[in-house]
Amino acid sequence: MVNTDSHWVIVGGVLGALSLPYLLLYAIGNGELLSLLVLAALLVALALLYRIHDTLSRIEAELVED
C-alpha cells in the first residue's frame, strides 16, 4: 500500500501555514517588493504541495480499489 502522507508534505504545509501571517504582516507593513514576492512564492509553494498531495491521494485511492 502506498503512503501519501509524506512527512515532507506535512512539514512544508505546517511551516508555510505558521510563517504566512508573519510574512503577510511584514509585507503589508513595509510595502517592500521583495517581501511581497517572497509571500507570493510561499503561496505558490503551498498550492503545489496541496496539488501533489491531492494527486497522490487520488492515485492511492485507485490502487486500493484494484
N, C-alpha and C positions, 0 to 999 in steps of 0.2 A: 504494500500500500504506500502511496506517495504522500509525504507530509508537506503541505504547502504553507504551514505556519513557520516559515523560516525565521530564525532569530534575528537576522539582519533586517528583514522587512518590519518586524515588530519594533526593534530598537530604533530604526530610522523613523518610523511613524511617531514613536513616543518622543524622541528628541526633537523632531520637527514641530510636533504639537506644543512641546514645552517652550521652545525658543520663538515660536511665532508671535505671541503677544509682545515680547520684549523688542523684537525686530520691528514690529509694526509701530509701537510707540516711539522708538528711536527714529525710524524713517520719517514718520509724520512730524515729530517734534523738531527735527533738524532740517528736514526737507532736502537732504543730500541725495543726489542722483545715485551715487554708489550704494547707499543704503536701500533705496527703492529697487535697484537692480538685484541686490542680494535677496531681498524679500521676494521678488518675482521668481528668482532661481529656486528659492526654497519651496515656493508654491508649486512650481513645475515638478520638482523632485518628489514632493508628496503625492502629486497627481500620478506620476509614473509609478511610484511604489504601490499605490492603490490599484492601478490598472494591472500591474504584474501580479499582485496577489489575487485579484479577481479572476484573471485569466487562468492562473494555476489552480484556483479553486474549481473553476468550471471543468478543467481537464481532469482533475481528481474525481469529480462527481461522475464524469463519463467513464472513467476507468473502473470505478467502484460498481457501476451498473453492469459492466461487462462481466 
